[in-house]
């Protein structure tokens, strides 16, 4: 299961998150999203856990916990395929 983690401090690292989530089971990958130009954290990241039950336990236990001075917001990540298509602007014909 892919897990979204928001409201992260600039000081929170991938190793910190891996240590927190490893208490609940196997962690496949951890990614803290960073700004391309500055290299600083954008304040969110993703964790991949192979077991859905372990991931659910981690989400319930860690959501709202304070890490590096900020309360984390944790929830299952959106797959990205649920976005609605925008309607295209159509110019009316004038005769």
Buried (B, 14 or more C-beta within 10 A) or exposed (E): BBBBBBBBBEEBBBEBBEEBBEEBBEBEEBEBEEEEEEEEBBBBBBBBBEBEEBBBBBBEBBEEEEBEEBEBEBEEBEEEEEEEEEEEEEEEEEE
